[in-house]
Amino acid sequence: MTDTLRLYSYWRSSAAYRVRIGLNLKGLAYELVPVHLLRDGGEQRKPEYLRTNPQGLVPVLMHGQRPLRQSLSILEYLDEVWPEPALMPASARERQRVRALAQLVACDIHPLNNLRVLQYFDRTWGVPQPERDEWVKHWIREGFAAFEALVADNPATGAFCQGDSPTLADCCLIPQMYNARRFGLDLSPYPTLLRIEQACLALPAFDLARPENQPDCPP
């Protein structure tokens, strides 16, 4: 398929970060369209963007005229349309493990420290910043403790979350590691996650996707 790819992204969005990694791993060229989540009350809330994604979230990947939404769904779509290099392993059992690790981040950690949740705490309940930060760190700690237990000393774990090639699970883990550092979380209790992160960030596909390497990253 030769339709152009256009990614609506925000430099610090971990969901968009996942998709940038996947696109880079596939070697796919794409146009990046910045959507500033804070400017003027959030560009994702403007009517023109809501026509693209009624949820008012990033990312959206346009494949030609077709809008693709939800980061995990987008990554699996990329894997089906451009199978090599694969983001999912060959066997059903291995694919289930990768999906479970990816969803541990995308479904159980990330939604609890998403920007809109923290803004609701601030604007609706007046929760002070230190308490909001502790909320974020608590849920990352809970999730990372489980993730570490699932990958440490597991024979399915290799250089990456599953074997010796990056998968959907790594695409989710690395942005969440970035978020953890952003909120000052001590990562020393998670040595396997740190080792996997080091292996991932040594690859150009992950390095190019880093928030600080995005054109909309502030100086």
Summary of the structure (lengths in Angstrom):
residues: 219
radius of gyration: 17.1
end to end distance: 36.3
largest distance: 49.3
contacts: 683
relative contact order: 0.15
helix: 56%
strand: 9%
